Amino acid sequence: MQKHKHFPKADRLSVISSVTLLAYAGMPFIHISAKAIRFSLFGFLIAFDLNFSLLISLIVAALAATGTDWLLHDHPALGSKNTLPYIITPTLTAWALGIPLSLIEISLEWWIVFGLGIIFIFAVLIAEYIAVDPGDTRFPAAVMLLTALSFGLFLTLSISLRFTGLRLYMLLLVLLPAYAFVCLRILHLKESSNWHLAWTAVCTVILAQFIIGLHYLPISPIQFGLILLGPAYALISLATAQINKKPLKNSIVEPIIMLGLFWIITAFFH
């Protein structure tokens, strides 16, 4: 197979990153009162606040999706490929970044998160661009980076949402779709570019049980995120092995080891 090396145009990459981050940079300096949304659905009261931060996050996510599509159409190997698979992670990254930035007061910590967000967005855009071409010499590295960033994104999102003290139904409404997209993208990236919807649904339903159980435990946001990251990783790893038709006794070892490792690390946080 012929090997290639393609890199996104610097001007397009900088435009997408700049627009995304400038929107968040101005967020602390604009204060608009939140609007309370209340309605009943099947006898359940649904209540949440529509605030400026949430609105900005949604707008930035839409801009990231549009910008990524624009960036990818410049790739020589794109051809007739659908850009949808490559848009998922950048969109989730841009959206999820707004949650910790909206919770932290302007301080050194805020700027650290903002700086990490810059690195995350650049890394995701470059990795997704490389992943378009399996013949690229950096394709395996791009797959590893996207996998790591996806789980890092899910961990950040879990910790941030736990910190907000959301009610269980809101936590499920936000966290489960995010995990489903992460699962769908990782399986699509690793396994012959197929959409493994059934396995994604199975992993998401099982993870929902963990979220429900952990929600009522008196644990810190970091502990919540790390404990949840264990099964989140293990389920995708096990699904990958089963898609490849590996024997269960062999494929279950690595997920169990990683699950135990994440849970052991949790003991060091309070």
C-alpha positions as YAML, in Angstrom:
chain: A
units: angstrom
residues:
- id: 1
  name: MET
  ca: [0.00, 0.00, 0.00]
- id: 2
  name: GLN
  ca: [1.33, 3.42, -0.91]
- id: 3
  name: LYS
  ca: [2.11, 5.58, 2.09]
- id: 4
  name: HIS
  ca: [1.19, 9.25, 2.27]
- id: 5
  name: LYS
  ca: [1.57, 12.19, 4.59]
- id: 6
  name: HIS
  ca: [-1.11, 14.87, 4.47]
- id: 7
  name: PHE
  ca: [-1.48, 17.80, 6.85]
- id: 8
  name: PRO
  ca: [-4.38, 20.26, 7.11]
- id: 9
  name: LYS
  ca: [-3.86, 23.74, 5.75]
- id: 10
  name: ALA
  ca: [-2.64, 26.04, 8.52]
- id: 11
  name: ASP
  ca: [-5.04, 28.84, 7.59]
- id: 12
  name: ARG
  ca: [-8.14, 26.62, 7.81]
- id: 13
  name: LEU
  ca: [-6.93, 24.99, 11.01]
- id: 14
  name: SER
  ca: [-6.26, 28.34, 12.65]
- id: 15
  name: VAL
  ca: [-9.62, 29.79, 11.59]
- id: 16
  name: ILE
  ca: [-11.59, 26.89, 13.09]
- id: 17
  name: SER
  ca: [-9.59, 26.89, 16.33]
- id: 18
  name: SER
  ca: [-9.68, 30.68, 16.68]
- id: 19
  name: VAL
  ca: [-13.44, 30.97, 16.22]
- id: 20
  name: THR
  ca: [-14.07, 28.15, 18.69]
- id: 21
  name: LEU
  ca: [-11.78, 29.49, 21.38]
- id: 22
  name: LEU
  ca: [-12.67, 33.17, 20.95]
- id: 23
  name: ALA
  ca: [-16.29, 32.29, 21.66]
- id: 24
  name: TYR
  ca: [-15.27, 30.70, 24.97]
- id: 25
  name: ALA
  ca: [-12.74, 33.44, 25.80]
- id: 26
  name: GLY
  ca: [-15.52, 36.04, 25.83]
- id: 27
  name: MET
  ca: [-17.94, 33.90, 27.84]
- id: 28
  name: PRO
  ca: [-16.86, 35.06, 31.35]
- id: 29
  name: PHE
  ca: [-17.34, 38.70, 30.43]
- id: 30
  name: ILE
  ca: [-20.95, 38.42, 29.29]
- id: 31
  name: HIS
  ca: [-23.66, 37.90, 31.87]
- id: 32
  name: ILE
  ca: [-27.21, 37.07, 30.79]
- id: 33
  name: SER
  ca: [-29.84, 35.78, 33.20]
- id: 34
  name: ALA
  ca: [-30.74, 32.12, 32.84]
- id: 35
  name: LYS
  ca: [-34.23, 31.18, 31.67]
- id: 36
  name: ALA
  ca: [-35.94, 28.43, 33.61]
- id: 37
  name: ILE
  ca: [-37.47, 25.73, 31.39]
- id: 38
  name: ARG
  ca: [-40.23, 23.65, 33.01]
- id: 39
  name: PHE
  ca: [-42.54, 21.13, 31.38]
- id: 40
  name: SER
  ca: [-44.21, 17.82, 32.10]
- id: 41
  name: LEU
  ca: [-43.46, 14.67, 30.11]
- id: 42
  name: PHE
  ca: [-45.42, 11.46, 30.80]
- id: 43
  name: GLY
  ca: [-46.15, 12.68, 34.30]
- id: 44
  name: PHE
  ca: [-42.53, 13.63, 35.07]
- id: 45
  name: LEU
  ca: [-41.51, 17.23, 35.67]
- id: 46
  name: ILE
  ca: [-38.59, 18.18, 33.43]
- id: 47
  name: ALA
  ca: [-36.76, 21.23, 34.73]
- id: 48
  name: PHE
  ca: [-33.50, 22.87, 33.67]
- id: 49
  name: ASP
  ca: [-32.01, 26.32, 33.22]
- id: 50
  name: LEU
  ca: [-31.18, 27.58, 29.74]
- id: 51
  name: ASN
  ca: [-28.22, 29.86, 30.39]
- id: 52
  name: PHE
  ca: [-25.78, 31.76, 28.25]
- id: 53
  name: SER
  ca: [-22.99, 29.21, 28.77]
- id: 54
  name: LEU
  ca: [-25.14, 26.35, 27.49]
- id: 55
  name: LEU
  ca: [-26.17, 28.37, 24.46]
- id: 56
  name: ILE
  ca: [-22.55, 29.26, 23.66]
- id: 57
  name: SER
  ca: [-21.52, 25.59, 23.99]
- id: 58
  name: LEU
  ca: [-24.19, 24.52, 21.49]
- id: 59
  name: ILE
  ca: [-23.24, 27.27, 19.04]
- id: 60
  name: VAL
  ca: [-19.53, 26.44, 19.33]
- id: 61
  name: ALA
  ca: [-20.27, 22.74, 18.75]
- id: 62
  name: ALA
  ca: [-22.18, 23.63, 15.57]
- id: 63
  name: LEU
  ca: [-19.30, 25.85, 14.43]
- id: 64
  name: ALA
  ca: [-16.80, 23.06, 15.14]
- id: 65
  name: ALA
  ca: [-18.86, 20.57, 13.11]
- id: 66
  name: THR
  ca: [-19.15, 22.96, 10.17]
- id: 67
  name: GLY
  ca: [-15.48, 23.94, 10.39]
- id: 68
  name: THR
  ca: [-14.29, 20.32, 10.53]
- id: 69
  name: ASP
  ca: [-16.34, 19.49, 7.45]
- id: 70
  name: TRP
  ca: [-14.75, 22.46, 5.66]
- id: 71
  name: LEU
  ca: [-11.27, 21.35, 6.77]
- id: 72
  name: LEU
  ca: [-11.75, 17.75, 5.65]
- id: 73
  name: HIS
  ca: [-12.99, 18.64, 2.17]
- id: 74
  name: ASP
  ca: [-9.48, 19.85, 1.43]
- id: 75
  name: HIS
  ca: [-8.04, 16.35, 2.02]
- id: 76
  name: PRO
  ca: [-6.81, 14.72, -1.23]
- id: 77
  name: ALA
  ca: [-7.93, 11.25, -0.10]
- id: 78
  name: LEU
  ca: [-11.45, 12.21, 0.97]
- id: 79
  name: GLY
  ca: [-13.05, 11.55, -2.41]
- id: 80
  name: SER
  ca: [-16.68, 10.50, -1.97]
- id: 81
  name: LYS
  ca: [-16.28, 9.61, 1.71]
- id: 82
  name: ASN
  ca: [-18.87, 10.91, 4.14]
- id: 83
  name: THR
  ca: [-17.31, 13.39, 6.59]
- id: 84
  name: LEU
  ca: [-19.78, 12.52, 9.37]
- id: 85
  name: PRO
  ca: [-17.52, 10.00, 11.20]
- id: 86
  name: TYR
  ca: [-14.71, 12.54, 11.37]
- id: 87
  name: ILE
  ca: [-16.94, 15.31, 12.71]
- id: 88
  name: ILE
  ca: [-18.13, 13.50, 15.86]
- id: 89
  name: THR
  ca: [-15.06, 13.92, 18.09]
- id: 90
  name: PRO
  ca: [-14.29, 17.58, 17.23]
- id: 91
  name: THR
  ca: [-17.94, 18.49, 17.84]
- id: 92
  name: LEU
  ca: [-18.04, 16.72, 21.22]
- id: 93
  name: THR
  ca: [-14.70, 18.27, 22.19]
- id: 94
  name: ALA
  ca: [-15.84, 21.81, 21.39]
- id: 95
  name: TRP
  ca: [-19.13, 21.29, 23.24]
- id: 96
  name: ALA
  ca: [-17.68, 19.58, 26.31]
- id: 97
  name: LEU
  ca: [-15.01, 22.25, 26.78]
- id: 98
  name: GLY
  ca: [-17.72, 24.77, 27.61]
- id: 99
  name: ILE
  ca: [-18.89, 22.84, 30.70]
- id: 100
  name: PRO
  ca: [-15.78, 23.21, 32.90]
- id: 101
  name: LEU
  ca: [-15.20, 26.74, 31.57]
- id: 102
  name: SER
  ca: [-18.70, 27.74, 32.66]
- id: 103
  name: LEU
  ca: [-18.23, 26.26, 36.15]
- id: 104
  name: ILE
  ca: [-14.80, 27.64, 37.07]
- id: 105
  name: GLU
  ca: [-14.39, 31.26, 38.13]
- id: 106
  name: ILE
  ca: [-11.85, 33.36, 36.22]
- id: 107
  name: SER
  ca: [-8.55, 32.32, 37.79]
- id: 108
  name: LEU
  ca: [-5.34, 30.46, 37.02]
- id: 109
  name: GLU
  ca: [-7.35, 27.20, 36.90]
- id: 110
  name: TRP
  ca: [-9.71, 28.68, 34.30]
- id: 111
  name: TRP
  ca: [-6.82, 29.65, 32.05]
- id: 112
  name: ILE
  ca: [-5.22, 26.22, 32.48]
- id: 113
  name: VAL
  ca: [-8.45, 24.53, 31.33]
- id: 114
  name: PHE
  ca: [-8.70, 27.02, 28.47]
- id: 115
  name: GLY
  ca: [-5.10, 26.27, 27.43]
- id: 116
  name: LEU
  ca: [-5.71, 22.52, 27.57]
- id: 117
  name: GLY
  ca: [-8.81, 23.09, 25.46]
- id: 118
  name: ILE
  ca: [-6.65, 24.72, 22.77]
- id: 119
  name: ILE
  ca: [-4.36, 21.68, 22.74]
- id: 120
  name: PHE
  ca: [-7.33, 19.27, 22.68]
- id: 121
  name: ILE
  ca: [-9.02, 20.99, 19.74]
- id: 122
  name: PHE
  ca: [-5.83, 21.26, 17.68]
- id: 123
  name: ALA
  ca: [-4.93, 17.61, 18.37]
- id: 124
  name: VAL
  ca: [-8.41, 16.33, 17.49]
- id: 125
  name: LEU
  ca: [-8.63, 18.29, 14.24]
- id: 126
  name: ILE
  ca: [-5.18, 17.17, 13.08]
- id: 127
  name: ALA
  ca: [-5.77, 13.53, 14.11]
- id: 128
  name: GLU
  ca: [-9.16, 13.36, 12.34]
- id: 129
  name: TYR
  ca: [-7.61, 14.87, 9.21]
- id: 130
  name: ILE
  ca: [-4.89, 12.20, 9.22]
- id: 131
  name: ALA
  ca: [-7.44, 9.45, 9.90]
- id: 132
  name: VAL
  ca: [-9.18, 10.16, 6.59]
- id: 133
  name: ASP
  ca: [-6.40, 8.28, 4.80]
- id: 134
  name: PRO
  ca: [-5.59, 4.78, 6.15]
- id: 135
  name: GLY
  ca: [-2.52, 4.84, 3.91]
- id: 136
  name: ASP
  ca: [-1.04, 7.74, 5.85]
- id: 137
  name: THR
  ca: [2.11, 6.69, 7.71]
- id: 138
  name: ARG
  ca: [0.75, 8.37, 10.84]
- id: 139
  name: PHE
  ca: [-2.65, 6.64, 10.71]
- id: 140
  name: PRO
  ca: [-1.98, 4.19, 13.63]
- id: 141
  name: ALA
  ca: [-0.76, 7.08, 15.79]
- id: 142
  name: ALA
  ca: [-3.84, 9.14, 14.86]
- id: 143
  name: VAL
  ca: [-6.13, 6.25, 15.88]
- id: 144
  name: MET
  ca: [-4.36, 5.92, 19.24]
- id: 145
  name: LEU
  ca: [-4.53, 9.67, 19.83]
- id: 146
  name: LEU
  ca: [-8.23, 9.90, 18.95]
- id: 147
  name: THR
  ca: [-9.00, 6.96, 21.23]
- id: 148
  name: ALA
  ca: [-7.10, 8.51, 24.14]
- id: 149
  name: LEU
  ca: [-8.66, 11.94, 23.56]
- id: 150
  name: SER
  ca: [-12.14, 10.43, 23.37]
- id: 151
  name: PHE
  ca: [-11.78, 8.74, 26.75]
- id: 152
  name: GLY
  ca: [-10.16, 11.87, 28.17]
- id: 153
  name: LEU
  ca: [-13.10, 13.86, 26.89]
- id: 154
  name: PHE
  ca: [-15.58, 11.46, 28.49]
- id: 155
  name: LEU
  ca: [-13.69, 11.63, 31.81]
- id: 156
  name: THR
  ca: [-13.69, 15.44, 31.76]
- id: 157
  name: LEU
  ca: [-17.37, 15.51, 30.93]
- id: 158
  name: SER
  ca: [-18.25, 13.03, 33.71]
- id: 159
  name: ILE
  ca: [-16.33, 14.98, 36.35]
- id: 160
  name: SER
  ca: [-17.80, 18.32, 35.24]
- id: 161
  name: LEU
  ca: [-21.38, 17.06, 35.19]
- id: 162
  name: ARG
  ca: [-21.01, 15.45, 38.62]
- id: 163
  name: PHE
  ca: [-19.68, 18.75, 39.93]
- id: 164
  name: THR
  ca: [-22.81, 20.58, 38.76]
- id: 165
  name: GLY
  ca: [-25.02, 18.33, 40.89]
- id: 166
  name: LEU
  ca: [-27.46, 17.54, 38.09]
- id: 167
  name: ARG
  ca: [-30.47, 15.40, 38.82]
- id: 168
  name: LEU
  ca: [-30.20, 11.81, 37.62]
- id: 169
  name: TYR
  ca: [-32.42, 12.15, 34.56]
- id: 170
  name: MET
  ca: [-30.44, 15.19, 33.35]
- id: 171
  name: LEU
  ca: [-27.17, 13.38, 33.98]
- id: 172
  name: LEU
  ca: [-28.37, 10.44, 31.88]
- id: 173
  name: LEU
  ca: [-29.71, 12.71, 29.13]
- id: 174
  name: VAL
  ca: [-26.32, 14.37, 28.72]
- id: 175
  name: LEU
  ca: [-23.79, 11.67, 29.57]
- id: 176
  name: LEU
  ca: [-25.31, 8.69, 27.75]
- id: 177
  name: PRO
  ca: [-25.55, 10.31, 24.28]
- id: 178
  name: ALA
  ca: [-21.99, 11.60, 24.72]
- id: 179
  name: TYR
  ca: [-20.76, 8.10, 25.56]
- id: 180
  name: ALA
  ca: [-22.76, 6.59, 22.70]
- id: 181
  name: PHE
  ca: [-21.05, 8.93, 20.23]
- id: 182
  name: VAL
  ca: [-17.63, 8.17, 21.73]
- id: 183
  name: CYS
  ca: [-18.32, 4.43, 21.51]
- id: 184
  name: LEU
  ca: [-19.67, 4.68, 17.98]
- id: 185
  name: ARG
  ca: [-16.65, 6.67, 16.81]
- id: 186
  name: ILE
  ca: [-14.03, 4.41, 18.40]
- id: 187
  name: LEU
  ca: [-15.63, 1.23, 17.03]
- id: 188
  name: HIS
  ca: [-16.00, 2.85, 13.61]
- id: 189
  name: LEU
  ca: [-12.37, 3.97, 13.72]
- id: 190
  name: LYS
  ca: [-10.95, 0.60, 14.68]
- id: 191
  name: GLU
  ca: [-13.23, -1.93, 13.04]
- id: 192
  name: SER
  ca: [-13.36, -1.74, 9.25]
- id: 193
  name: SER
  ca: [-15.13, 1.63, 9.23]
- id: 194
  name: ASN
  ca: [-18.51, 0.04, 9.99]
- id: 195
  name: TRP
  ca: [-21.20, 1.57, 12.17]
- id: 196
  name: HIS
  ca: [-21.64, -0.91, 15.03]
- id: 197
  name: LEU
  ca: [-24.97, 0.38, 16.29]
- id: 198
  name: ALA
  ca: [-25.97, -2.78, 18.15]
- id: 199
  name: TRP
  ca: [-22.75, -2.94, 20.16]
- id: 200
  name: THR
  ca: [-22.96, 0.79, 20.84]
- id: 201
  name: ALA
  ca: [-26.48, 0.35, 22.21]
- id: 202
  name: VAL
  ca: [-25.42, -2.58, 24.42]
- id: 203
  name: CYS
  ca: [-22.43, -0.67, 25.84]
- id: 204
  name: THR
  ca: [-24.54, 2.45, 26.48]
- id: 205
  name: VAL
  ca: [-27.33, 0.54, 28.27]
- id: 206
  name: ILE
  ca: [-24.84, -1.25, 30.53]
- id: 207
  name: LEU
  ca: [-23.03, 1.99, 31.33]
- id: 208
  name: ALA
  ca: [-26.37, 3.57, 32.26]
- id: 209
  name: GLN
  ca: [-26.65, 1.07, 35.11]
- id: 210
  name: PHE
  ca: [-23.27, 2.19, 36.45]
- id: 211
  name: ILE
  ca: [-24.29, 5.86, 36.24]
- id: 212
  name: ILE
  ca: [-27.51, 5.20, 38.14]
- id: 213
  name: GLY
  ca: [-25.69, 3.31, 40.89]
- id: 214
  name: LEU
  ca: [-22.84, 5.81, 41.21]
- id: 215
  name: HIS
  ca: [-25.18, 8.79, 41.26]
- id: 216
  name: TYR
  ca: [-26.37, 7.96, 44.77]
- id: 217
  name: LEU
  ca: [-22.96, 7.21, 46.28]
- id: 218
  name: PRO
  ca: [-21.23, 9.89, 48.41]
- id: 219
  name: ILE
  ca: [-18.17, 10.21, 46.19]
- id: 220
  name: SER
  ca: [-16.30, 13.20, 44.78]
- id: 221
  name: PRO
  ca: [-16.62, 14.29, 41.13]
- id: 222
  name: ILE
  ca: [-13.11, 12.95, 40.35]
- id: 223
  name: GLN
  ca: [-13.95, 9.58, 41.91]
- id: 224
  name: PHE
  ca: [-17.23, 9.49, 39.98]
- id: 225
  name: GLY
  ca: [-15.42, 10.15, 36.70]
- id: 226
  name: LEU
  ca: [-12.64, 7.62, 37.28]
- id: 227
  name: ILE
  ca: [-14.97, 4.87, 38.48]
- id: 228
  name: LEU
  ca: [-17.19, 5.45, 35.44]
- id: 229
  name: LEU
  ca: [-14.22, 5.54, 33.07]
- id: 230
  name: GLY
  ca: [-13.36, 1.95, 34.02]
- id: 231
  name: PRO
  ca: [-16.50, 0.27, 32.61]
- id: 232
  name: ALA
  ca: [-16.69, 2.86, 29.81]
- id: 233
  name: TYR
  ca: [-13.29, 1.69, 28.57]
- id: 234
  name: ALA
  ca: [-13.80, -1.99, 29.36]
- id: 235
  name: LEU
  ca: [-17.10, -2.20, 27.48]
- id: 236
  name: ILE
  ca: [-15.66, -0.70, 24.29]
- id: 237
  name: SER
  ca: [-12.57, -2.90, 24.54]
- id: 238
  name: LEU
  ca: [-14.70, -6.01, 25.00]
- id: 239
  name: ALA
  ca: [-17.00, -5.00, 22.13]
- id: 240
  name: THR
  ca: [-13.97, -4.53, 19.86]
- id: 241
  name: ALA
  ca: [-12.69, -8.00, 20.72]
- id: 242
  name: GLN
  ca: [-16.08, -9.61, 20.12]
- id: 243
  name: ILE
  ca: [-16.47, -7.86, 16.77]
- id: 244
  name: ASN
  ca: [-13.13, -9.40, 15.83]
- id: 245
  name: LYS
  ca: [-14.49, -12.77, 17.02]
- id: 246
  name: LYS
  ca: [-11.79, -13.30, 19.64]
- id: 247
  name: PRO
  ca: [-12.39, -15.98, 22.30]
- id: 248
  name: LEU
  ca: [-14.07, -14.50, 25.36]
- id: 249
  name: LYS
  ca: [-11.50, -15.96, 27.77]
- id: 250
  name: ASN
  ca: [-8.74, -14.10, 25.91]
- id: 251
  name: SER
  ca: [-10.56, -10.86, 25.18]
- id: 252
  name: ILE
  ca: [-11.78, -10.31, 28.73]
- id: 253
  name: VAL
  ca: [-8.30, -10.08, 30.31]
- id: 254
  name: GLU
  ca: [-7.33, -6.59, 29.10]
- id: 255
  name: PRO
  ca: [-10.70, -4.95, 29.97]
- id: 256
  name: ILE
  ca: [-10.57, -6.42, 33.50]
- id: 257
  name: ILE
  ca: [-7.01, -5.20, 34.03]
- id: 258
  name: MET
  ca: [-7.86, -1.65, 32.88]
- id: 259
  name: LEU
  ca: [-11.08, -1.66, 34.91]
- id: 260
  name: GLY
  ca: [-9.13, -2.61, 38.04]
- id: 261
  name: LEU
  ca: [-6.43, -0.04, 37.30]
- id: 262
  name: PHE
  ca: [-8.90, 2.83, 37.03]
- id: 263
  name: TRP
  ca: [-10.65, 1.77, 40.22]
- id: 264
  name: ILE
  ca: [-7.35, 1.46, 42.11]
- id: 265
  name: ILE
  ca: [-6.39, 4.98, 41.01]
- id: 266
  name: THR
  ca: [-9.74, 6.18, 42.35]
- id: 267
  name: ALA
  ca: [-8.65, 5.22, 45.90]
- id: 268
  name: PHE
  ca: [-6.06, 8.02, 45.82]
- id: 269
  name: PHE
  ca: [-8.70, 10.73, 45.33]
- id: 270
  name: HIS
  ca: [-11.18, 11.96, 47.92]
...
